[in-house]
Amino acid sequence: MKKNMGKTDKLIRVILGVIFAALYLAGIVTGTWGIVLLILGAVFITTSAVSFCPLYTLVGINTCATK
């Protein structure tokens, strides 16, 4: 897997992942929407940890700084 995510993109994904998890755990968003947000937050955190987004590959986006 070639990295295709930059630092800003990774930071935004981590922040959104934490917010989604907090909304679910605080009981603000519940039910099906809560589970969807929790899964989406986990995906955001995982993709930012490995610096690779499969969707970016399909669309042709690369936010990683070139060396």
Number of C-alpha atoms within 10 A of each C-alpha: 8 10 15 21 20 16 13 11 14 22 15 13 22 21 14 18 23 16 15 22 21 16 16 19 13 9 11 9 18 15 9 9 11 18 15 15 21 23 15 17 22 19 16 22 21 17 17 23 13 14 18 20 20 12 9 13 13 8 8 9 13 15 14 17 10 7 3
